[in-house]
Amino acid sequence: MPSKIRILVSRHSAFYTPLVAALAGDFLAAEELEASYGVLPKGRSARDLIRAGEVDIVQAAVSSNWTPMDNGEKDLPVHFAQINTRDGFFLAGRLPETSFEWKNLEGKTLLADHGGQPLAMLRYAVAAQGVDWDRIGIVDAGDIREIDAAFRAGLGDYVHQQGPAPQQLEKEGMAHVVASVGEAMPPVAFSSLMASREFLRTDAARAFMRAYRKARAWAANAPPDEIAARQASFFPGIAAEALASAIERYQALGTWQGEPGIPRDLYEQAQEVFLKAGGITRRHPYDQVVIAPPK
């Protein structure tokens, strides 16, 4: 009888294709794991859900541990596998710009995702490109759905979104993808999988990791059209071409390449981003946040 495993994600997008592929590509089923999948409910803390035993694995980021650590919080989940080694946000504009430069943002309005990590990374990329943040009209239009709706309603010159949202706007003729934030800054520990130390000692965790390794390698190398077709049911309302386009961009960026363990240098680069953004007050030891993947 299959073991059951409960998975939650902080966001659902093509950026997390390695995790989605573990379900959609039947990699978990091959390990006799039956998985539930959903988005973290508003107002609920992933670490509290893990502590309470209500969920087994959550897609988050190593940065999610730092503010609780700053506040002296104990018994935090640990991060055991990397999903992405690049920022996964794109900039889309209302006009085609084949020779887009980040300086083009100055004097324009940008609907920016104001999530803690997306905004910190965007600020870092803007500075890395020699652009004055204060000369961009940064707008907080709300959550990811509200941002998309606001841009569709005519607000803003540019919009800052994960794939496949900007690729869908492009497919509909409403925008043009002009830049990748991940290309504008160094590789970084962006998104990862976290769980309790207790869960990671179980047979189910080891089975999950076997499936996830295969799913991540497949996501990094399989034809984008094939991946998009497999995952289509997870993205209702998104055109197959838009989903495949987002996956192709992530593959070209090298987002899912390499071993699934979380490298120390990328962890430290993520801390550098947050320190410069004022998101944390001090560095936190790698070994207190990251653990090797279960074997």
LINSUL-V287061 format. One record per residue. N is the residue number from 1. PHI is phi in whole degrees, 0 to 359 (NA if undefined). D_LAST is the distance of its C-alpha to the last C-alpha in Angstrom with 2 decimals. Layout:
# LINSUL-V287061
n: (N:N)
phi: (PHI:PHI)
d_last: (D_LAST:D_LAST)
This chain:
# LINSUL-V287061
n: (1:2:3:4:5:6:7:8:9:10:11:12:13:14:15:16:17:18:19:20:21:22:23:24:25:26:27:28:29:30:31:32:33:34:35:36:37:38:39:40:41:42:43:44:45:46:47:48:49:50:51:52:53:54:55:56:57:58:59:60:61:62:63:64:65:66:67:68:69:70:71:72:73:74:75:76:77:78:79:80:81:82:83:84:85:86:87:88:89:90:91:92:93:94:95:96:97:98:99:100:101:102:103:104:105:106:107:108:109:110:111:112:113:114:115:116:117:118:119:120:121:122:123:124:125:126:127:128:129:130:131:132:133:134:135:136:137:138:139:140:141:142:143:144:145:146:147:148:149:150:151:152:153:154:155:156:157:158:159:160:161:162:163:164:165:166:167:168:169:170:171:172:173:174:175:176:177:178:179:180:181:182:183:184:185:186:187:188:189:190:191:192:193:194:195:196:197:198:199:200:201:202:203:204:205:206:207:208:209:210:211:212:213:214:215:216:217:218:219:220:221:222:223:224:225:226:227:228:229:230:231:232:233:234:235:236:237:238:239:240:241:242:243:244:245:246:247:248:249:250:251:252:253:254:255:256:257:258:259:260:261:262:263:264:265:266:267:268:269:270:271:272:273:274:275:276:277:278:279:280:281:282:283:284:285:286:287:288:289:290:291:292:293:294:295)
phi: (NA:299:282:261:225:252:240:236:237:286:215:244:201:292:300:259:308:304:284:300:296:300:274:293:269:66:291:292:300:295:264:59:246:254:249:259:218:198:268:306:297:300:84:254:266:300:292:291:295:293:301:280:74:272:211:261:227:231:281:213:205:303:297:294:273:288:296:302:292:303:272:81:288:245:55:270:297:246:259:240:207:276:259:233:249:217:296:251:265:242:252:238:240:285:244:290:225:292:241:302:236:298:299:298:289:295:83:246:257:237:279:258:293:265:301:308:286:304:289:298:293:298:299:295:296:301:294:297:268:72:255:276:305:289:263:257:278:278:241:262:265:113:280:298:290:291:298:299:296:294:294:298:277:109:275:91:270:225:224:243:215:279:289:262:303:290:293:291:300:295:301:276:77:261:199:226:289:247:201:245:297:299:285:268:212:291:304:204:287:268:242:211:255:230:200:280:298:296:298:291:266:268:297:298:295:293:295:302:294:299:294:294:304:293:294:292:296:295:298:285:233:288:302:306:297:293:296:299:296:295:263:306:293:277:230:297:85:255:294:303:294:292:295:297:296:296:298:298:295:293:296:298:284:77:303:247:281:91:290:281:296:269:292:297:294:287:299:293:295:297:295:300:300:289:296:291:276:77:280:223:257:201:282:240:299:308:292:272:244:248:228:293:301:296:243)
d_last: (21.77:19.30:17.31:18.68:17.00:19.33:19.13:21.82:22.76:25.23:26.83:26.90:27.61:26.83:25.18:22.10:22.11:18.37:17.85:21.06:20.19:17.09:19.83:22.81:21.27:20.00:16.36:15.48:18.19:16.81:13.77:16.54:16.08:19.41:19.41:22.24:22.84:25.49:26.83:26.88:30.31:32.91:33.49:30.13:27.67:23.99:23.15:25.68:24.32:20.81:22.53:24.64:21.83:23.48:20.57:16.77:15.99:18.68:19.35:21.11:21.27:20.61:24.40:24.40:23.53:26.32:29.44:28.24:27.42:30.87:32.29:30.64:28.39:25.67:22.62:21.35:18.16:15.58:14.64:11.05:11.79:15.08:17.33:20.40:21.48:25.13:27.54:28.06:31.66:34.73:38.40:40.82:44.58:47.58:48.97:47.59:47.02:46.11:46.49:44.91:44.79:43.24:46.72:47.77:46.19:48.81:51.58:49.61:47.87:44.08:42.40:39.29:36.25:36.57:33.02:32.08:29.57:31.40:34.67:33.41:31.94:35.17:37.31:35.37:35.74:39.41:40.06:38.25:40.63:43.64:44.58:46.32:44.38:47.59:49.38:47.07:48.01:44.69:44.77:42.52:43.03:40.47:37.19:35.81:38.13:41.09:40.53:40.56:43.63:45.45:45.05:46.16:49.14:50.21:48.93:47.71:47.86:44.10:41.02:37.48:34.82:31.38:31.41:32.69:35.43:37.38:37.00:38.49:41.34:41.90:41.96:44.60:46.64:46.32:44.48:43.23:39.83:40.95:38.04:34.33:33.44:30.26:32.49:34.75:32.32:29.46:25.79:24.24:21.22:22.83:20.64:17.14:15.14:15.41:14.78:15.45:13.42:14.09:12.74:9.34:9.13:10.06:9.31:10.83:8.55:5.52:8.53:9.87:7.35:7.90:11.48:11.79:10.89:13.58:15.88:15.97:16.78:19.37:20.83:21.32:23.11:24.70:28.41:29.07:31.48:28.96:26.39:29.29:30.53:27.23:27.04:30.78:30.72:28.64:31.43:34.76:37.76:36.12:37.60:35.38:36.75:35.90:32.28:31.92:33.69:31.31:28.25:30.09:30.81:27.22:26.15:29.04:28.05:24.61:23.12:19.88:19.55:16.92:13.25:11.98:11.40:14.70:17.01:19.23:22.37:22.01:21.46:24.65:26.48:25.87:27.37:30.26:31.04:31.14:33.19:35.71:35.94:36.47:33.52:32.27:34.33:32.00:28.71:25.66:23.13:19.91:17.95:19.55:18.40:15.13:11.69:8.73:6.43:3.80:0.00)
